[in-house]
Amino acid sequence: MKKVITTEKKSIKLWLDDIEAGAFEQVKNLANLPFVFRHVAVMPDAHQGYGMPIGGVMASEEVVIPNAVGVDIGCGMCAVRTSLTSIATDQLKAALIEIRRAIPLGFKHHKRPQAHPLMPKAELPITDLPVIAREYQSALTQLGTLGGGNHFIEIQQGNDGHIWLMIHSGSRNLGFKVADHYNHLAMELNRKWGSKIPPNWQLAFLPIDSEAGQIYLHEMRYCVEFAYANRKLMMERVKDAILSVIQPVFFEPMINIAHNYAALEMHFDRNVIVHRKGATRAQAGEIGIIPGSQGTPSYIVQGKGNRESFESCSHGAGRKMGRKQAQRQLDLHQEKKKLDDQGIIHAIRSVNDLEEAAGAYKDIDEVIDNQLDLVEVLVELRPLAVIKG
């Protein structure tokens, strides 16, 4: 931990030296909510989001805040270690072609619905989940699709001597629809109740013992499971692509973690709702994934169960530039050269792609160093080939 701030109603514990002004204002808002438990934890990759900063961890009593989960519910990482110790450039390129054939990227969905058994099982009948029921058929075409923004598929070389496969993706439009619906419902109910939380904080809440709060939690958990099913299906198709160009290959069990969700957990001897928005759970001994940007390493880590972070760690490197800012300020030639010099098959083609260039992100090594009290690094993974959404 880098510093503790005690000027607000609840303390703020930071795992970074510098936090942008907008994100810090959001953290202070969180620390002044009446139902926040104990303190607010800020991970080393933190930057401004909607209502709650990306990289924020907040525990609450008796309420859940949709904007403290975010719009891409269940977004997270998965990784698989292969039996390969090397892979040739021509094999990498051939595998990328097969991956692009099998997995729709960006806003694209499958032309045909995927099989129903691939969808997660709901805790309640689908008809009792209004947003899921409405969006279910559309979700069948979204299953096994990457999405856009910072979502990616990478083939990596580990310092353990093995080739790894990694995917970053979420719950696609299904999660957005659930998040948007319940945030607006919370705003409407907070106005009706005369909530004293300023609307411009974008932190409208739902009591967890209310019907709206309970249904949100059910729909949110379904989206978390959908995001996992989405990553799992994509990983199967990435493995098929590898097998189409090189055999034999054996694959270890998939590591999967989410970094946008709320969950009932016990901390400091109290049952609380922990909101992780762009943060990864890091219980003692738990295996996690902290990705870098294209052109920088990613890490397989093991949690240390640090109580002060609510047993959490960062979800990645974290942005240091907004998307438009990166397009304006970064040099296309320099960003491409950085990747070319490392021999990475990358996704930087035009100025528009600079929003996901390595220069738009914080230094992943510094981010890791700032949280060595939260996680232990097990494997460093360097990118060989990258597909961006």
NUFI-371742 format. One record per residue (C-alpha): residue number from 0; residue in three letters; x, y, z. Coordinates in steps of 0.1 Angstrom, whole numbers, plus 2048, in hexadecimal, padded with zeros to 3 digits. Layout:
BEGIN
node n NUM&res ALA&X X&Y Y&Z Z;
...
//
This chain:
BEGIN
node n 0&res MET&X 800&Y 800&Z 800;
node n 1&res LYS&X 80D&Y 822&Z 7F6;
node n 2&res LYS&X 7F8&Y 83A&Z 80C;
node n 3&res VAL&X 7D9&Y 83E&Z 821;
node n 4&res ILE&X 7C3&Y 85C&Z 81F;
node n 5&res THR&X 7AD&Y 864&Z 83D;
node n 6&res THR&X 79C&Y 885&Z 833;
node n 7&res GLU&X 77B&Y 875&Z 829;
node n 8&res LYS&X 760&Y 862&Z 83E;
node n 9&res LYS&X 772&Y 841&Z 837;
node n 10&res SER&X 797&Y 83E&Z 830;
node n 11&res ILE&X 7A5&Y 838&Z 80D;
node n 12&res LYS&X 7C1&Y 81F&Z 808;
node n 13&res LEU&X 7D6&Y 824&Z 7E9;
node n 14&res TRP&X 7EE&Y 80C&Z 7D7;
node n 15&res LEU&X 7FB&Y 827&Z 7C0;
node n 16&res ASP&X 80F&Y 847&Z 7C5;
node n 17&res ASP&X 7FC&Y 85C&Z 7AC;
node n 18&res ILE&X 7D7&Y 85B&Z 7A4;
node n 19&res GLU&X 7C6&Y 871&Z 78A;
node n 20&res ALA&X 7B0&Y 88D&Z 797;
node n 21&res GLY&X 790&Y 87F&Z 789;
node n 22&res ALA&X 795&Y 85D&Z 797;
node n 23&res PHE&X 79F&Y 86B&Z 7B9;
node n 24&res GLU&X 77E&Y 87F&Z 7BA;
node n 25&res GLN&X 76B&Y 85F&Z 7B4;
node n 26&res VAL&X 77E&Y 84D&Z 7CF;
node n 27&res LYS&X 776&Y 869&Z 7E8;
node n 28&res ASN&X 751&Y 866&Z 7DE;
node n 29&res LEU&X 753&Y 841&Z 7E6;
node n 30&res ALA&X 763&Y 848&Z 808;
node n 31&res ASN&X 746&Y 85F&Z 811;
node n 32&res LEU&X 72A&Y 847&Z 80A;
node n 33&res PRO&X 716&Y 83E&Z 829;
node n 34&res PHE&X 717&Y 819&Z 824;
node n 35&res VAL&X 73C&Y 814&Z 81B;
node n 36&res PHE&X 74C&Y 7FA&Z 831;
node n 37&res ARG&X 76E&Y 802&Z 842;
node n 38&res HIS&X 782&Y 813&Z 825;
node n 39&res VAL&X 785&Y 815&Z 7FF;
node n 40&res ALA&X 7A2&Y 803&Z 7EE;
node n 41&res VAL&X 7B2&Y 811&Z 7CE;
node n 42&res MET&X 7C7&Y 7FA&Z 7B9;
node n 43&res PRO&X 7E7&Y 805&Z 7A7;
node n 44&res ASP&X 7D6&Y 805&Z 785;
node n 45&res ALA&X 7BB&Y 81D&Z 78F;
node n 46&res HIS&X 7AC&Y 837&Z 777;
node n 47&res GLN&X 78B&Y 849&Z 773;
node n 48&res GLY&X 76C&Y 836&Z 76B;
node n 49&res TYR&X 746&Y 83C&Z 76F;
node n 50&res GLY&X 73E&Y 843&Z 793;
node n 51&res MET&X 759&Y 82D&Z 7A1;
node n 52&res PRO&X 77D&Y 82C&Z 792;
node n 53&res ILE&X 78A&Y 80E&Z 77F;
node n 54&res GLY&X 7A1&Y 7FD&Z 798;
node n 55&res GLY&X 78A&Y 804&Z 7B6;
node n 56&res VAL&X 780&Y 7EC&Z 7D1;
node n 57&res MET&X 764&Y 7F6&Z 7E9;
node n 58&res ALA&X 750&Y 7E1&Z 802;
node n 59&res SER&X 72D&Y 7EC&Z 80C;
node n 60&res GLU&X 713&Y 7E1&Z 825;
node n 61&res GLU&X 6F0&Y 7DA&Z 81A;
node n 62&res VAL&X 6F2&Y 7EA&Z 7F7;
node n 63&res VAL&X 700&Y 7E3&Z 7D5;
node n 64&res ILE&X 70A&Y 7FE&Z 7BC;
node n 65&res PRO&X 707&Y 7F5&Z 797;
node n 66&res ASN&X 721&Y 810&Z 78D;
node n 67&res ALA&X 73A&Y 801&Z 7A5;
node n 68&res VAL&X 739&Y 7E1&Z 791;
node n 69&res GLY&X 739&Y 7F2&Z 76F;
node n 70&res VAL&X 729&Y 7EC&Z 74D;
node n 71&res ASP&X 73E&Y 7CE&Z 742;
node n 72&res ILE&X 733&Y 7B7&Z 75F;
node n 73&res GLY&X 749&Y 799&Z 763;
node n 74&res CYS&X 764&Y 7A6&Z 74C;
node n 75&res GLY&X 784&Y 793&Z 754;
node n 76&res MET&X 7A1&Y 77E&Z 749;
node n 77&res CYS&X 7A8&Y 75A&Z 741;
node n 78&res ALA&X 7C9&Y 749&Z 739;
node n 79&res VAL&X 7D5&Y 726&Z 72F;
node n 80&res ARG&X 7F8&Y 718&Z 730;
node n 81&res THR&X 801&Y 702&Z 713;
node n 82&res SER&X 81A&Y 6E6&Z 70F;
node n 83&res LEU&X 82C&Y 6FA&Z 6F4;
node n 84&res THR&X 84D&Y 70A&Z 6FC;
node n 85&res SER&X 850&Y 71D&Z 6DC;
node n 86&res ILE&X 83B&Y 726&Z 6BD;
node n 87&res ALA&X 848&Y 732&Z 69C;
node n 88&res THR&X 83D&Y 753&Z 68C;
node n 89&res ASP&X 82C&Y 743&Z 66F;
node n 90&res GLN&X 818&Y 72C&Z 687;
node n 91&res LEU&X 80E&Y 74B&Z 69C;
node n 92&res LYS&X 801&Y 75D&Z 67D;
node n 93&res ALA&X 7EE&Y 73E&Z 671;
node n 94&res ALA&X 7DF&Y 73A&Z 694;
node n 95&res LEU&X 7D4&Y 75F&Z 694;
node n 96&res ILE&X 7C2&Y 759&Z 673;
node n 97&res GLU&X 7AF&Y 73C&Z 682;
node n 98&res ILE&X 7A6&Y 74F&Z 6A1;
node n 99&res ARG&X 798&Y 76C&Z 68D;
node n 100&res ARG&X 783&Y 754&Z 679;
node n 101&res ALA&X 774&Y 744&Z 698;
node n 102&res ILE&X 770&Y 762&Z 6B0;
node n 103&res PRO&X 75D&Y 782&Z 6A6;
node n 104&res LEU&X 770&Y 7A1&Z 6B1;
node n 105&res GLY&X 765&Y 7C4&Z 6BB;
node n 106&res PHE&X 73F&Y 7CA&Z 6B7;
node n 107&res LYS&X 73B&Y 7AA&Z 6A2;
node n 108&res HIS&X 726&Y 78D&Z 6AE;
node n 109&res HIS&X 721&Y 76A&Z 6A1;
node n 110&res LYS&X 709&Y 768&Z 684;
node n 111&res ARG&X 6F8&Y 74A&Z 694;
node n 112&res PRO&X 6EF&Y 744&Z 6B9;
node n 113&res GLN&X 707&Y 72E&Z 6CC;
node n 114&res ALA&X 6FB&Y 70F&Z 6DD;
node n 115&res HIS&X 6E4&Y 714&Z 6FB;
node n 116&res PRO&X 6F7&Y 6FC&Z 712;
node n 117&res LEU&X 715&Y 713&Z 70F;
node n 118&res MET&X 702&Y 72E&Z 722;
node n 119&res PRO&X 704&Y 730&Z 748;
node n 120&res LYS&X 6EA&Y 722&Z 75E;
node n 121&res ALA&X 6D6&Y 73D&Z 770;
node n 122&res GLU&X 6CF&Y 73D&Z 796;
node n 123&res LEU&X 6AB&Y 745&Z 78E;
node n 124&res PRO&X 695&Y 73D&Z 770;
node n 125&res ILE&X 69F&Y 754&Z 753;
node n 126&res THR&X 67C&Y 762&Z 753;
node n 127&res ASP&X 682&Y 770&Z 775;
node n 128&res LEU&X 6A1&Y 784&Z 768;
node n 129&res PRO&X 691&Y 79F&Z 753;
node n 130&res VAL&X 6B0&Y 7AC&Z 741;
node n 131&res ILE&X 6BF&Y 78A&Z 73B;
node n 132&res ALA&X 69E&Y 77D&Z 72E;
node n 133&res ARG&X 69B&Y 79A&Z 716;
node n 134&res GLU&X 6BF&Y 797&Z 70A;
node n 135&res TYR&X 6C4&Y 771&Z 70B;
node n 136&res GLN&X 6C0&Y 76A&Z 6E6;
node n 137&res SER&X 6D7&Y 786&Z 6DC;
node n 138&res ALA&X 6F0&Y 779&Z 6F6;
node n 139&res LEU&X 6F1&Y 758&Z 6E4;
node n 140&res THR&X 702&Y 76A&Z 6C7;
node n 141&res GLN&X 71A&Y 77D&Z 6DE;
node n 142&res LEU&X 727&Y 75D&Z 6EF;
node n 143&res GLY&X 74B&Y 757&Z 6E4;
node n 144&res THR&X 751&Y 77A&Z 6D7;
node n 145&res LEU&X 76E&Y 791&Z 6E2;
node n 146&res GLY&X 75F&Y 7B4&Z 6E3;
node n 147&res GLY&X 772&Y 7D4&Z 6DE;
node n 148&res GLY&X 786&Y 7ED&Z 6F2;
node n 149&res ASN&X 7A2&Y 7DE&Z 707;
node n 150&res HIS&X 796&Y 7BA&Z 702;
node n 151&res PHE&X 7B0&Y 7A3&Z 6F2;
node n 152&res ILE&X 7BD&Y 781&Z 6E9;
node n 153&res GLU&X 7E2&Y 77B&Z 6EE;
node n 154&res ILE&X 7FB&Y 75F&Z 6E8;
node n 155&res GLN&X 817&Y 763&Z 700;
node n 156&res GLN&X 839&Y 756&Z 70B;
node n 157&res GLY&X 83C&Y 74F&Z 730;
node n 158&res ASN&X 85C&Y 751&Z 744;
node n 159&res ASP&X 853&Y 72E&Z 74F;
node n 160&res GLY&X 85D&Y 722&Z 72C;
node n 161&res HIS&X 839&Y 71C&Z 720;
node n 162&res ILE&X 822&Y 72D&Z 706;
node n 163&res TRP&X 803&Y 73B&Z 716;
node n 164&res LEU&X 7E1&Y 745&Z 708;
node n 165&res MET&X 7CF&Y 763&Z 717;
node n 166&res ILE&X 7AD&Y 774&Z 712;
node n 167&res HIS&X 79E&Y 794&Z 721;
node n 168&res SER&X 779&Y 798&Z 71B;
node n 169&res GLY&X 757&Y 79C&Z 72C;
node n 170&res SER&X 732&Y 799&Z 72B;
node n 171&res ARG&X 72E&Y 7AC&Z 70A;
node n 172&res ASN&X 70D&Y 7BE&Z 705;
node n 173&res LEU&X 6FB&Y 7A8&Z 71E;
node n 174&res GLY&X 70F&Y 7B7&Z 73B;
node n 175&res PHE&X 70A&Y 7DA&Z 72E;
node n 176&res LYS&X 6E5&Y 7D6&Z 72C;
node n 177&res VAL&X 6E3&Y 7C9&Z 750;
node n 178&res ALA&X 6FA&Y 7E4&Z 75D;
node n 179&res ASP&X 6E7&Y 800&Z 74B;
node n 180&res HIS&X 6C5&Y 7F4&Z 756;
node n 181&res TYR&X 6CD&Y 7F1&Z 77B;
node n 182&res ASN&X 6E1&Y 811&Z 77D;
node n 183&res HIS&X 6C4&Y 825&Z 76F;
node n 184&res LEU&X 6AC&Y 812&Z 786;
node n 185&res ALA&X 6C2&Y 81B&Z 7A4;
node n 186&res MET&X 6C3&Y 83F&Z 799;
node n 187&res GLU&X 69D&Y 840&Z 797;
node n 188&res LEU&X 698&Y 82F&Z 7B8;
node n 189&res ASN&X 6B2&Y 845&Z 7C9;
node n 190&res ARG&X 69F&Y 864&Z 7BD;
node n 191&res LYS&X 67F&Y 855&Z 7CA;
node n 192&res TRP&X 68E&Y 84E&Z 7EC;
node n 193&res GLY&X 69E&Y 870&Z 7EF;
node n 194&res SER&X 6C1&Y 862&Z 7F1;
node n 195&res LYS&X 6DB&Y 87C&Z 7FD;
node n 196&res ILE&X 6F6&Y 86E&Z 7E6;
node n 197&res PRO&X 6FC&Y 888&Z 7CB;
node n 198&res PRO&X 6F0&Y 87B&Z 7A9;
node n 199&res ASN&X 70F&Y 888&Z 798;
node n 200&res TRP&X 724&Y 86F&Z 7AC;
node n 201&res GLN&X 714&Y 854&Z 796;
node n 202&res LEU&X 712&Y 83C&Z 7B4;
node n 203&res ALA&X 6ED&Y 834&Z 7B6;
node n 204&res PHE&X 6E7&Y 815&Z 7CB;
node n 205&res LEU&X 6CF&Y 7F8&Z 7D0;
node n 206&res PRO&X 6C8&Y 7E9&Z 7F3;
node n 207&res ILE&X 6D1&Y 7C4&Z 7F1;
node n 208&res ASP&X 6B2&Y 7BB&Z 805;
node n 209&res SER&X 69C&Y 7CC&Z 7EB;
node n 210&res GLU&X 68C&Y 7BA&Z 7CD;
node n 211&res ALA&X 6A0&Y 7D0&Z 7B5;
node n 212&res GLY&X 6C1&Y 7C9&Z 7C7;
node n 213&res GLN&X 6BB&Y 7A4&Z 7C8;
node n 214&res ILE&X 6B2&Y 7A2&Z 7A3;
node n 215&res TYR&X 6D0&Y 7B7&Z 79A;
node n 216&res LEU&X 6E7&Y 7A0&Z 7AD;
node n 217&res HIS&X 6D8&Y 781&Z 79B;
node n 218&res GLU&X 6DC&Y 792&Z 779;
node n 219&res MET&X 6FF&Y 79E&Z 781;
node n 220&res ARG&X 70A&Y 77C&Z 78B;
node n 221&res TYR&X 6FB&Y 76D&Z 76B;
node n 222&res CYS&X 710&Y 786&Z 757;
node n 223&res VAL&X 72F&Y 77C&Z 76A;
node n 224&res GLU&X 729&Y 758&Z 761;
node n 225&res PHE&X 721&Y 762&Z 73D;
node n 226&res ALA&X 742&Y 775&Z 73B;
node n 227&res TYR&X 753&Y 755&Z 747;
node n 228&res ALA&X 741&Y 740&Z 72E;
node n 229&res ASN&X 74B&Y 759&Z 713;
node n 230&res ARG&X 770&Y 757&Z 71B;
node n 231&res LYS&X 76E&Y 731&Z 71F;
node n 232&res LEU&X 75F&Y 72D&Z 6FC;
node n 233&res MET&X 778&Y 744&Z 6EC;
node n 234&res MET&X 795&Y 732&Z 6FD;
node n 235&res GLU&X 789&Y 711&Z 6EF;
node n 236&res ARG&X 789&Y 721&Z 6CC;
node n 237&res VAL&X 7AC&Y 730&Z 6D2;
node n 238&res LYS&X 7B8&Y 70D&Z 6DC;
node n 239&res ASP&X 7A9&Y 6FF&Z 6BC;
node n 240&res ALA&X 7BB&Y 719&Z 6A8;
node n 241&res ILE&X 7DC&Y 710&Z 6B8;
node n 242&res LEU&X 7D5&Y 6EB&Z 6B1;
node n 243&res SER&X 7CD&Y 6F3&Z 68D;
node n 244&res VAL&X 7F1&Y 6FE&Z 687;
node n 245&res ILE&X 806&Y 6EA&Z 69F;
node n 246&res GLN&X 802&Y 6C8&Z 6B0;
node n 247&res PRO&X 803&Y 6B8&Z 6C9;
node n 248&res VAL&X 7FB&Y 6D3&Z 6E3;
node n 249&res PHE&X 7EE&Y 6CE&Z 706;
node n 250&res PHE&X 7DC&Y 6E8&Z 71A;
node n 251&res GLU&X 7DA&Y 6EC&Z 740;
node n 252&res PRO&X 7BA&Y 6F6&Z 751;
node n 253&res MET&X 7AE&Y 71A&Z 74B;
node n 254&res ILE&X 7B4&Y 735&Z 764;
node n 255&res ASN&X 797&Y 74D&Z 765;
node n 256&res ILE&X 791&Y 76C&Z 77A;
node n 257&res ALA&X 777&Y 788&Z 778;
node n 258&res HIS&X 77E&Y 7AD&Z 781;
node n 259&res ASN&X 75C&Y 7BE&Z 77F;
node n 260&res TYR&X 743&Y 7B1&Z 798;
node n 261&res ALA&X 735&Y 7B3&Z 7BB;
node n 262&res ALA&X 735&Y 796&Z 7D3;
node n 263&res LEU&X 72A&Y 78E&Z 7F7;
node n 264&res GLU&X 74B&Y 787&Z 80A;
node n 265&res MET&X 757&Y 788&Z 82E;
node n 266&res HIS&X 771&Y 7A2&Z 836;
node n 267&res PHE&X 77B&Y 7AE&Z 859;
node n 268&res ASP&X 762&Y 796&Z 868;
node n 269&res ARG&X 744&Y 7A6&Z 855;
node n 270&res ASN&X 730&Y 79A&Z 837;
node n 271&res VAL&X 732&Y 7B6&Z 81D;
node n 272&res ILE&X 72C&Y 7BB&Z 7F8;
node n 273&res VAL&X 74E&Y 7C0&Z 7E8;
node n 274&res HIS&X 74D&Y 7D4&Z 7C8;
node n 275&res ARG&X 76B&Y 7CE&Z 7B2;
node n 276&res LYS&X 76C&Y 7E5&Z 793;
node n 277&res GLY&X 78B&Y 7DE&Z 77F;
node n 278&res ALA&X 79A&Y 7CA&Z 79C;
node n 279&res THR&X 7A1&Y 7A5&Z 7A1;
node n 280&res ARG&X 79B&Y 790&Z 7C0;
node n 281&res ALA&X 7BC&Y 785&Z 7CF;
node n 282&res GLN&X 7B4&Y 76E&Z 7EC;
node n 283&res ALA&X 7D2&Y 75C&Z 7FC;
node n 284&res GLY&X 7DE&Y 742&Z 7E3;
node n 285&res GLU&X 7C5&Y 74C&Z 7C8;
node n 286&res ILE&X 7D4&Y 74C&Z 7A5;
node n 287&res GLY&X 7CD&Y 76B&Z 791;
node n 288&res ILE&X 7D6&Y 77E&Z 771;
node n 289&res ILE&X 7E3&Y 7A1&Z 76E;
node n 290&res PRO&X 7E6&Y 7AA&Z 749;
node n 291&res GLY&X 7FC&Y 7C6&Z 73A;
node n 292&res SER&X 7F6&Y 7D7&Z 71A;
node n 293&res GLN&X 7FF&Y 7CA&Z 6F7;
node n 294&res GLY&X 825&Y 7CD&Z 6F7;
node n 295&res THR&X 82A&Y 7C9&Z 71D;
node n 296&res PRO&X 829&Y 7AA&Z 733;
node n 297&res SER&X 80B&Y 79A&Z 744;
node n 298&res TYR&X 80E&Y 787&Z 765;
node n 299&res ILE&X 800&Y 768&Z 775;
node n 300&res VAL&X 7FF&Y 770&Z 79A;
node n 301&res GLN&X 7F5&Y 761&Z 7BB;
node n 302&res GLY&X 7E1&Y 774&Z 7D5;
node n 303&res LYS&X 7EE&Y 77C&Z 7F7;
node n 304&res GLY&X 7CC&Y 782&Z 807;
node n 305&res ASN&X 7D4&Y 7A6&Z 812;
node n 306&res ARG&X 7B7&Y 7B1&Z 829;
node n 307&res GLU&X 7BC&Y 7D6&Z 822;
node n 308&res SER&X 7B5&Y 7D2&Z 7FD;
node n 309&res PHE&X 797&Y 7BC&Z 805;
node n 310&res GLU&X 7AC&Y 7A0&Z 7F6;
node n 311&res SER&X 7AF&Y 7B1&Z 7D4;
node n 312&res CYS&X 7C9&Y 7BC&Z 7BB;
node n 313&res SER&X 7CA&Y 7CF&Z 79A;
node n 314&res HIS&X 7B9&Y 7C2&Z 77B;
node n 315&res GLY&X 7D4&Y 7CE&Z 763;
node n 316&res ALA&X 7EC&Y 7EB&Z 75B;
node n 317&res GLY&X 7D1&Y 806&Z 75B;
node n 318&res ARG&X 7CE&Y 822&Z 743;
node n 319&res LYS&X 7E3&Y 842&Z 746;
node n 320&res MET&X 7D2&Y 852&Z 727;
node n 321&res GLY&X 7AE&Y 853&Z 71B;
node n 322&res ARG&X 7A7&Y 844&Z 6FA;
node n 323&res LYS&X 7A4&Y 864&Z 6E6;
node n 324&res GLN&X 7C2&Y 873&Z 6F9;
node n 325&res ALA&X 7D7&Y 855&Z 6EE;
node n 326&res GLN&X 7CD&Y 859&Z 6CA;
node n 327&res ARG&X 7D6&Y 87E&Z 6CB;
node n 328&res GLN&X 7F7&Y 87B&Z 6DE;
node n 329&res LEU&X 808&Y 85A&Z 6D6;
node n 330&res ASP&X 81E&Y 856&Z 6B8;
node n 331&res LEU&X 812&Y 83A&Z 6A1;
node n 332&res HIS&X 834&Y 832&Z 693;
node n 333&res GLN&X 844&Y 831&Z 6B6;
node n 334&res GLU&X 829&Y 81B&Z 6C4;
node n 335&res LYS&X 82B&Y 802&Z 6A7;
node n 336&res LYS&X 851&Y 802&Z 6A9;
node n 337&res LYS&X 851&Y 7F9&Z 6CE;
node n 338&res LEU&X 83D&Y 7DA&Z 6C5;
node n 339&res ASP&X 84F&Y 7D1&Z 6A5;
node n 340&res ASP&X 870&Y 7D3&Z 6B6;
node n 341&res GLN&X 864&Y 7B9&Z 6CF;
node n 342&res GLY&X 858&Y 7A3&Z 6B2;
node n 343&res ILE&X 834&Y 7A4&Z 6BE;
node n 344&res ILE&X 819&Y 79E&Z 6A5;
node n 345&res HIS&X 803&Y 7BB&Z 6B0;
node n 346&res ALA&X 7E2&Y 7CE&Z 6A9;
node n 347&res ILE&X 7EF&Y 7F1&Z 6A4;
node n 348&res ARG&X 7E6&Y 7FC&Z 680;
node n 349&res SER&X 7D9&Y 81F&Z 681;
node n 350&res VAL&X 7D5&Y 83E&Z 697;
node n 351&res ASN&X 7B4&Y 830&Z 6A4;
node n 352&res ASP&X 7C6&Y 812&Z 6B2;
node n 353&res LEU&X 7DC&Y 828&Z 6C8;
node n 354&res GLU&X 7C1&Y 827&Z 6E3;
node n 355&res GLU&X 7CE&Y 804&Z 6EB;
node n 356&res ALA&X 7F3&Y 80A&Z 6E5;
node n 357&res ALA&X 80B&Y 802&Z 701;
node n 358&res GLY&X 812&Y 827&Z 706;
node n 359&res ALA&X 7EE&Y 82D&Z 711;
node n 360&res TYR&X 7F3&Y 817&Z 730;
node n 361&res LYS&X 806&Y 81A&Z 751;
node n 362&res ASP&X 827&Y 808&Z 755;
node n 363&res ILE&X 81C&Y 7E4&Z 75E;
node n 364&res ASP&X 83D&Y 7DE&Z 771;
node n 365&res GLU&X 836&Y 7FB&Z 788;
node n 366&res VAL&X 812&Y 7F0&Z 78C;
node n 367&res ILE&X 81E&Y 7CD&Z 797;
node n 368&res ASP&X 839&Y 7DC&Z 7AE;
node n 369&res ASN&X 81E&Y 7F1&Z 7BF;
node n 370&res GLN&X 80A&Y 7D2&Z 7C9;
node n 371&res LEU&X 824&Y 7B9&Z 7D4;
node n 372&res ASP&X 812&Y 7B9&Z 7F6;
node n 373&res LEU&X 7F3&Y 7AD&Z 7E4;
node n 374&res VAL&X 801&Y 792&Z 7CC;
node n 375&res GLU&X 81F&Y 77D&Z 7C4;
node n 376&res VAL&X 829&Y 77B&Z 79F;
node n 377&res LEU&X 82B&Y 757&Z 793;
node n 378&res VAL&X 830&Y 75A&Z 76E;
node n 379&res GLU&X 839&Y 777&Z 757;
node n 380&res LEU&X 829&Y 775&Z 734;
node n 381&res ARG&X 836&Y 788&Z 716;
node n 382&res PRO&X 820&Y 78D&Z 6F8;
node n 383&res LEU&X 828&Y 77C&Z 6D7;
node n 384&res ALA&X 808&Y 784&Z 6C4;
node n 385&res VAL&X 7EA&Y 79A&Z 6CD;
node n 386&res ILE&X 7C7&Y 79C&Z 6C0;
node n 387&res LYS&X 7B3&Y 7BB&Z 6CC;
node n 388&res GLY&X 78E&Y 7BF&Z 6CB;
//
